Amino acid sequence: LPQCVTTLMQAVARPSSSPFVLVSSAGSRYLHTAASTGFERTIFSSVSEKSSPLLFYHELSLDRLRGQNTASTERLLSSLLSARDACALDLFTAVPRLLQLLTSPHSCIDEFYRLAG
């Protein structure tokens, strides 16, 4: 995390950069679906604001836990983030107890989505 923060702070300090840091996240499935449409109407579209540094949370550790091959997602993320001042963090590394909450059989998350429809 410190290197990531340093990268973003250096980007914000540049005169050509926006003073704001954009924060976003997406799961791997969403990233691949968005890629198939050229990232239209996403933070990665060719017309999106690229002068603002980006802190992007991904879910690769969850994908690995589920036994999924993450190589194509890692390549996609690398390509997307290299085109701008960006930093990628695994959501479940940044918020350690979130994975436990998500995978616990006693979690309220599944019940929330069941009730929400």
PyMOL commands that set and color helices and strands:
alter all, ss='L'
color gray80, all
select helices_A, chain A and resi 2-13+28-35+60-65+71-82+91-94+96-103+109-116
alter helices_A, ss='H'
color red, helices_A
select strands_A, chain A and resi 22-25+54-58+86-90
alter strands_A, ss='S'
color yellow, strands_A
deselect
rebuild
show_as cartoon
